[in-house]
Amino acid sequence: MNIRILQGINLKNSVTTIKISLDKKPNVKLIEEIKGYHPIFLKNYQIKENEITIQSKLPHLWQEISKVLGKENEKELALEIIGKQIKSMSTISILNLADQMNEEITPFLISKGIITSFGNTKFNRQYSIGCGKKSATTISFSTTKDSQMARQIQSDKYLTNRLMDRLKIPTAKWEDIKSEKHLKQIFDDYKKPVVIKPTNLTGGRGVYTKITKIEDAIYSHKEIAKMIKGRNGKIIIQEEIEGDDYRILVVNGKLVAATKRIPAFVQGDGKTTIKELIEKTNKDPRRNINNPTHILKPINIDKPLVEYLQKQNLNLKYIPKEKEKIFVRKVASMSQGGITIDFTDKVHKQIKILSETLAHSLRAYVLGIDIICKDISKPLTKENGGVIEVNTMPEAYLNMFPVLGPQRPEIAQEFIDGLLRDLNIKKIVIIGGDLEDTKKKIKKLKGNTGIYSSNTVYINDEMINQNIPTHEAIQALKINSYLDNIVLHYKNIQEVEKYGFGFDQIDILYISQKHKKALEHINKDLIKKTIFEK
């Protein structure tokens, strides 16, 4: 197997081109399936004998997929790679908008492969959008604009509640449980029902609701203690707020969406058991987690689900009546099979102000805020509801692509615009001559300038490193936010033919008059100014 990447605009077309040579003819069905997921994966492809030519803004993705093409389980391995590089529709939406805006997309931490971090977690989902000084690093909807304080507080419900108390944002009475003995002492001080939950787990895991008896409270406390054993975390008790579950999304200080979350449920037909109804529901293609564009999760049959049915005097063999709705989860979490409805236009102004207050106070560029209330069109009060928790890395796709109501893909536009607004970078490509000729051409540039020439990286006339592969050197300059200008120098047109121009869009291109015809396959809008030299 051999792979060659023509980065950015190249002499064959206007999109990064990946040429993969295999030992046998590629599996067209697999390539078509990946293309069908979303346009960001693959714009076009051609197969000629054992070579496949792919146009895609994600060459790093195909660099890894190429390693498994032709293997017996190539589909499973390819899906695993996609999962590690592009987790969800949140990431896909960001990359897609960056593509449409002709902004560079560059893996931030590595140029190829998968890194291991956070224990045994393997991923490569950190992307630099844009390049040089006009860039920002993202991992899903979390960015370099989010403060460390925001990340620390959002990961701990104890700290979140403390902050809301300080800001006097309405929330239910609560405190941390120091021991089982302490729980017995304080239980009668709380209006029932109560919630008992861990402070450091996500996706609704370990959250016990509708507790009215001390026996159930002690059981919940013991179960959570098992779950968080070995972790740094607390267990808190809180008066349960009555109402519906909403996720508010704030981007760049502004509320952009509000979504009602409904716990997972099935609806009867008078003939089918709950178990069969769940299995039927999970066949919805939107719940297919193998497809990276899925916007729903399957309903997993597990111990909490069975226990919740038992509390309703039901079991998996029960046959609901026609149109009878049976909720199979207590928690309105997308990760546990819930669905969503858009409520953005119904949010009361006071709730909007409180949401934006939290985002600004946390210095969070993106913040997901969970609210439970009876009526989101009215102010939050002790009677109407309160804020439950916040998240600086929310799965924004649930706000962008609700099951019911208008879709809001423009949120990704707000996200990228806010990151890159008022930032500038000049991208220059020079073909021919030597390094000294290049320096003469750019001597009037203002600010910090990075240059690639002959496998060497320079910044402000200082040699930084040499003998670096071309693509790695160019990527090193792209993710360097110190730079106001990035200049790529190629000795001749043959180097461009081999590697591509390096950018998806060029501000100034210096090229010999005799190579004018070489530009005929390129979208002229992608090169703002061309200077033809003799």
C-alpha positions in Angstrom: 0.0 0.0 0.0 1.2 3.5 -0.9 -0.4 6.9 -0.2 0.3 10.3 -1.6 -1.4 13.5 -0.5 -1.7 16.7 -2.6 -2.6 19.1 0.2 -5.1 21.9 -0.5 -5.4 23.4 -4.0 -3.4 21.3 -6.4 -2.7 21.0 -10.1 -5.5 18.4 -10.6 -8.3 20.2 -8.8 -9.3 22.6 -6.1 -9.6 20.2 -3.2 -7.0 18.2 -1.3 -6.4 14.9 -3.2 -5.4 11.6 -1.7 -4.0 8.9 -4.0 -4.0 5.4 -2.4 -2.4 2.4 -4.2 -3.5 -1.0 -3.0 -2.5 -4.6 -3.6 -6.0 -5.3 -5.0 -9.0 -3.3 -6.3 -10.7 -1.2 -3.6 -14.1 -2.1 -2.1 -16.4 0.4 -3.9 -19.3 -0.5 -1.6 -17.3 0.7 1.5 -16.2 3.9 -0.2 -19.8 4.6 -1.3 -21.0 4.0 2.2 -18.5 6.4 3.8 -19.3 9.0 1.1 -23.0 8.6 2.0 -22.5 9.5 5.7 -21.8 13.2 5.0 -20.1 15.3 2.3 -17.3 16.3 4.7 -15.9 12.7 4.5 -15.6 12.5 0.7 -16.4 14.9 -2.1 -15.5 12.7 -5.0 -13.5 9.7 -5.9 -12.2 7.7 -8.8 -11.0 4.1 -9.0 -8.5 3.0 -11.7 -7.4 -0.6 -11.3 -5.8 -0.8 -7.8 -5.6 2.9 -7.2 -8.2 5.1 -5.7 -8.1 8.9 -5.9 -10.1 10.8 -3.3 -11.0 14.4 -2.9 -11.5 15.3 0.7 -10.8 18.1 3.2 -9.8 15.3 5.7 -6.6 13.7 4.3 -5.5 12.7 7.8 -8.7 10.6 8.1 -8.0 8.8 4.8 -4.4 8.4 5.7 -5.5 6.1 8.5 -8.4 4.4 6.7 -6.0 3.5 3.8 -4.1 1.3 6.3 -7.2 -1.0 6.7 -8.5 -1.1 3.2 -8.3 -4.6 1.8 -8.4 -6.3 5.2 -11.1 -8.8 5.9 -12.8 -6.6 8.5 -12.1 -3.3 6.8 -15.5 -1.8 7.4 -15.4 -2.3 11.2 -11.8 -1.0 11.3 -12.7 2.0 9.1 -15.7 2.9 11.4 -13.5 2.6 14.4 -11.1 5.1 12.9 -13.9 7.5 12.0 -15.2 7.2 15.6 -11.8 8.1 17.0 -11.3 11.1 14.7 -14.9 12.4 14.3 -17.1 11.6 17.2 -20.5 13.0 16.3 -22.6 15.4 14.4 -21.3 18.2 16.6 -17.8 17.7 15.2 -19.1 17.0 11.7 -21.1 20.3 11.6 -18.0 22.3 12.7 -15.7 20.7 10.0 -18.4 21.0 7.4 -18.8 24.8 8.0 -15.1 25.3 8.1 -15.0 23.5 4.7 -17.7 25.7 3.2 -15.9 28.8 4.5 -12.6 27.6 2.9 -10.9 27.6 6.3 -8.0 25.2 6.9 -8.7 22.0 8.9 -5.6 20.6 10.5 -5.2 17.9 13.2 -3.8 19.8 16.2 -1.7 17.3 18.2 -0.5 14.9 15.5 -0.2 14.6 11.7 -1.1 10.9 11.6 -2.1 8.0 13.8 -4.1 8.1 17.0 -2.8 9.4 20.4 -3.5 7.9 23.8 -4.5 10.1 26.6 -6.7 10.1 29.7 -5.9 6.6 30.7 -6.5 4.2 27.8 -8.7 6.6 25.8 -7.5 6.8 22.2 -8.6 9.7 20.0 -7.5 12.3 17.5 -10.4 14.8 17.7 -8.6 18.1 18.3 -8.6 20.2 15.2 -7.2 23.6 14.4 -9.7 25.6 12.4 -8.1 28.3 10.2 -4.4 28.8 10.4 -1.7 31.0 12.0 -3.1 33.9 14.0 -6.5 33.3 12.4 -7.1 29.9 14.0 -8.6 28.2 17.1 -8.4 24.7 18.4 -11.6 22.7 18.9 -12.6 19.3 20.3 -16.2 19.0 19.4 -17.8 22.3 20.7 -15.1 22.9 23.3 -12.4 25.4 22.3 -9.3 27.2 23.3 -11.5 30.1 24.2 -13.0 28.2 27.2 -11.3 29.0 30.5 -9.7 26.4 32.7 -12.0 27.5 35.5 -15.0 26.7 33.3 -13.8 23.2 32.5 -13.1 22.5 36.2 -16.4 23.8 37.4 -18.6 22.1 34.8 -17.0 18.7 35.6 -18.1 19.0 39.2 -21.8 19.4 40.1 -20.7 20.5 43.6 -18.7 23.4 42.3 -21.5 24.2 39.8 -24.1 24.5 42.5 -21.7 26.6 44.6 -21.3 29.1 41.7 -25.0 29.3 41.1 -25.5 30.0 44.8 -22.9 32.8 44.5 -24.6 34.3 41.4 -28.0 33.9 43.1 -29.3 31.9 40.1 -32.5 29.9 41.1 -31.8 26.3 41.9 -33.2 23.8 44.3 -32.0 23.3 47.9 -29.0 21.0 48.0 -25.9 19.8 49.9 -23.2 17.2 49.6 -23.6 14.0 51.5 -20.6 13.3 53.7 -21.6 9.8 54.8 -24.6 7.4 55.2 -25.0 8.7 58.8 -25.0 12.3 57.5 -27.7 11.3 54.9 -29.9 9.9 57.7 -29.5 13.1 59.7 -30.4 15.5 56.9 -33.0 13.5 54.9 -36.1 14.9 56.8 -34.9 18.5 56.1 -35.7 18.1 52.4 -39.0 18.4 50.7 -39.8 15.2 48.9 -39.1 13.9 46.4 -35.3 14.3 46.2 -32.6 13.5 43.7 -29.3 11.8 44.8 -26.5 12.0 42.3 -22.7 11.9 41.8 -20.9 15.2 41.1 -18.5 13.8 38.5 -20.4 11.5 36.1 -22.0 12.5 32.9 -24.9 11.3 30.6 -27.3 10.9 33.5 -25.3 8.0 35.0 -25.8 7.4 38.7 -28.7 9.8 39.0 -31.5 8.6 41.2 -34.8 10.5 41.1 -38.2 10.6 42.8 -36.8 9.4 46.2 -39.3 9.7 49.0 -38.1 7.1 51.5 -34.9 7.0 53.5 -34.4 3.3 52.5 -34.3 4.3 48.8 -32.0 7.2 49.6 -29.5 4.9 51.4 -29.7 2.3 48.5 -29.0 5.1 46.0 -26.1 6.4 48.0 -24.5 3.0 48.2 -24.9 2.3 44.5 -23.4 5.7 43.6 -20.5 5.1 46.0 -19.7 1.9 44.1 -19.8 3.8 40.8 -17.4 6.6 41.8 -15.1 4.5 43.9 -11.5 5.5 43.0 -12.6 8.8 41.5 -12.5 12.2 43.0 -16.1 13.1 43.5 -18.9 13.8 45.9 -22.5 12.7 46.2 -25.2 15.3 46.6 -28.8 15.4 47.6 -31.1 18.0 46.1 -34.8 18.7 46.2 -36.3 17.4 43.0 -37.5 20.2 40.7 -40.8 19.5 39.0 -41.1 20.2 35.3 -39.6 19.4 31.9 -35.9 19.0 31.1 -34.3 21.6 28.8 -30.8 22.1 27.4 -29.9 25.7 26.7 -26.9 26.3 24.4 -24.9 29.5 24.7 -22.3 30.3 22.0 -19.9 33.3 22.3 -22.0 34.8 25.1 -25.4 34.5 23.3 -28.2 32.0 23.7 -28.6 30.3 20.3 -30.9 27.4 21.1 -33.1 25.8 23.7 -34.2 22.2 23.4 -36.7 20.2 25.4 -35.4 16.7 26.3 -37.9 13.9 26.7 -36.9 10.6 28.5 -36.8 7.4 26.3 -40.3 5.9 25.8 -42.1 3.4 23.7 -45.7 3.6 22.4 -47.9 0.6 22.4 -49.9 -1.0 19.6 -51.8 -3.5 21.8 -49.8 -6.5 20.4 -46.1 -5.9 21.1 -44.2 -6.3 24.4 -42.1 -3.4 25.8 -38.9 -5.4 25.0 -40.1 -5.8 21.3 -41.1 -2.1 21.1 -37.6 -1.1 22.3 -36.0 -3.4 19.7 -38.2 -1.9 17.0 -37.4 1.7 18.2 -33.7 0.9 18.0 -34.0 0.0 14.3 -34.5 3.7 13.6 -31.5 4.6 11.4 -31.1 7.8 13.4 -30.2 5.6 16.4 -27.5 3.7 14.5 -24.3 4.7 16.4 -22.1 3.1 13.7 -23.1 6.0 11.5 -21.2 9.1 12.6 -24.1 11.3 11.6 -26.6 9.7 14.0 -28.6 12.2 16.1 -30.3 9.7 18.5 -29.0 7.0 20.7 -30.4 3.4 21.1 -32.3 2.5 24.2 -30.2 -0.1 26.1 -32.0 -2.6 28.2 -30.0 -2.6 31.5 -30.6 -2.8 35.2 -31.8 0.8 35.7 -34.3 0.4 32.9 -35.7 -2.8 34.4 -35.8 -1.3 37.9 -37.7 1.8 36.6 -40.2 -0.5 34.9 -40.6 -2.4 38.2 -41.4 0.9 40.0 -44.2 1.3 37.6 -45.4 -2.2 38.3 -44.3 -3.2 34.7 -41.8 -5.5 33.1 -40.3 -6.1 29.7 -43.0 -8.7 28.8 -45.9 -6.2 29.4 -47.9 -5.4 26.3 -48.9 -1.7 26.3 -52.4 -0.8 25.0 -52.7 0.9 21.6 -51.1 4.4 21.8 -50.2 3.9 25.5 -46.9 5.7 26.2 -44.5 3.9 28.5 -41.4 5.8 29.8 -38.5 3.4 30.2 -36.0 6.0 31.6 -36.3 8.4 34.4 -33.6 10.8 33.1 -34.2 12.9 30.0 -30.7 12.1 28.5 -30.0 11.8 24.9 -27.3 9.3 25.7 -29.9 7.0 27.2 -32.3 7.1 24.3 -34.3 10.3 24.8 -35.6 12.6 22.1 -35.6 16.3 21.6 -38.0 19.2 20.7 -36.9 22.7 19.7 -38.1 25.4 22.2 -35.7 28.3 21.3 -38.4 30.8 20.4 -40.3 30.2 23.6 -37.5 31.0 26.1 -38.4 33.8 28.6 -36.0 36.8 28.6 -35.1 36.2 32.3 -33.9 32.6 31.5 -32.0 34.0 28.5 -30.2 36.5 30.8 -29.5 33.9 33.4 -28.0 31.5 30.8 -25.8 34.2 29.3 -24.8 35.3 32.8 -23.5 31.8 33.6 -21.5 31.6 30.3 -19.9 35.0 30.8 -19.1 34.4 34.5 -17.5 31.1 33.7 -15.6 32.6 30.7 -17.0 29.7 28.6 -17.1 30.3 24.9 -19.7 27.5 24.6 -21.9 26.4 27.5 -24.7 23.8 27.7 -27.0 24.6 30.6 -29.5 22.1 31.9 -32.7 23.5 33.3 -35.8 21.8 34.7 -38.9 24.0 34.8 -42.7 23.8 34.4 -42.9 26.5 31.8 -39.8 27.8 30.0 -41.8 30.8 28.7 -42.0 32.1 32.3 -39.2 33.3 34.6 -37.3 30.8 36.8 -38.5 30.9 40.3 -38.6 28.5 43.3 -42.0 27.5 42.0 -41.2 27.3 38.3 -37.8 25.5 38.3 -34.1 26.0 38.3 -30.7 25.3 36.7 -29.4 21.8 37.3 -25.9 21.7 35.8 -23.6 23.1 33.1 -21.3 21.6 30.4 -18.5 23.3 28.5 -18.3 20.4 26.1 -22.0 19.8 25.2 -23.1 17.6 22.4 -24.5 20.6 20.5 -26.1 18.4 17.8 -29.1 17.8 20.1 -29.8 21.6 19.9 -28.8 21.8 16.2 -30.8 18.8 15.0 -33.9 18.3 17.3 -36.2 15.4 16.5 -39.1 17.8 16.4 -39.0 21.5 15.4 -36.7 23.5 13.2 -33.2 22.4 12.5 -30.5 24.9 13.5 -27.3 24.1 11.5 -26.4 27.8 11.5 -25.2 27.3 15.1 -21.9 26.0 13.7 -21.6 29.2 11.7 -22.0 31.2 14.9 -19.4 29.0 16.5 -16.7 29.5 13.8 -17.5 33.1 13.2 -17.1 34.0 16.8 -13.8 32.1 17.0 -12.2 33.7 13.9 -13.8 37.1 13.8 -11.4 40.1 13.7 -8.4 37.7 13.2 -6.3 37.9 10.1 -3.7 35.7 8.4 -1.9 36.2 5.0 -1.2 33.0 3.1 1.4 33.2 0.3 2.8 30.6 -2.1 6.0 31.3 -4.0 7.1 28.9 -6.8 10.7 29.2 -8.1 13.8 30.9 -7.0 15.5 30.3 -3.7 15.1 31.3 -0.1 16.7 34.7 -0.6 14.4 35.5 -3.5 11.5 34.6 -1.3 12.6 36.9 1.5 12.9 39.8 -0.9 9.3 39.3 -2.1 7.9 39.3 1.4 10.1 41.9 3.1 7.2 44.4 3.4 5.0 42.0 5.3 4.1 43.1 8.8 3.9 41.0 11.9 5.4 37.5 12.5 6.2 35.5 9.4 6.6 31.7 9.1 8.3 30.3 6.0 8.6 26.7 4.7 11.4 26.2 2.2 13.3 23.0 1.3 12.0 20.9 4.2 13.0 23.7 6.7 10.8 25.9 8.9 11.8 29.5 9.6 10.1 32.1 11.8 11.1 35.8 11.5 14.3 34.8 9.6 15.3 32.3 12.3 15.7 28.7 11.4 13.4 26.7 13.7 13.9 23.1 12.4 15.1 21.3 9.3 14.8 18.0 7.4 11.1 17.9 8.1 8.7 16.1 5.7 6.8 18.7 3.6 3.3 18.1 5.0 4.5 18.1 8.6 6.4 21.3 8.1 3.4 23.0 6.5 1.1 21.8 9.3 3.5 23.0 11.9 3.1 26.5 10.5 -0.7 26.3 10.1 -1.3 25.4 13.8 1.1 28.1 15.0 -1.1 31.0 16.2 1.9 33.2 16.6 2.0 33.9 12.9 0.5 36.8 11.0 1.9 35.4 7.7 2.6 32.0 6.4 4.8 31.7 3.3 5.3 28.4 1.4 8.2 28.3 -1.0 8.5 25.6 -3.6 11.7 25.3 -5.8 9.7 24.4 -8.9 6.3 23.4 -10.3 7.3 19.7 -9.9 7.2 20.1 -6.1 3.7 21.5 -6.3 2.7 18.7 -8.6 4.0 16.3 -5.9 2.6 17.9 -2.7 -0.1 20.4 -3.8 0.0 24.2 -3.0 -0.5 23.5 0.7 -3.4 25.9 1.3 -7.2 25.6 0.6 -7.2 29.2 -0.3 -4.3 31.5 -1.2 -3.9 35.3 -0.8 -1.0 35.8 -3.1 0.5 33.2 -5.6 3.9 33.9 -7.3 4.3 31.7 -10.3 6.1 31.7 -13.6 4.3 33.0 -16.7 5.1 29.7 -18.5 3.1 27.7 -15.8 -0.1 29.8 -16.3 -1.8 26.8 -18.0 -1.1 24.7 -14.9 -3.8 26.6 -13.0 -6.6 25.8 -15.5 -8.2 23.1 -13.2 -8.3 25.4 -10.1 -11.3 27.5 -9.0 -10.0 31.0 -9.6 -11.9 32.3 -6.5 -9.5 30.3 -4.3 -6.5 32.4 -5.3 -7.1 36.1 -4.5 -4.1 37.5 -6.4 -1.7 35.8 -8.9 1.6 37.5 -9.8 3.0 36.0 -13.0 6.8 36.3 -13.2 9.0 36.0 -16.3 
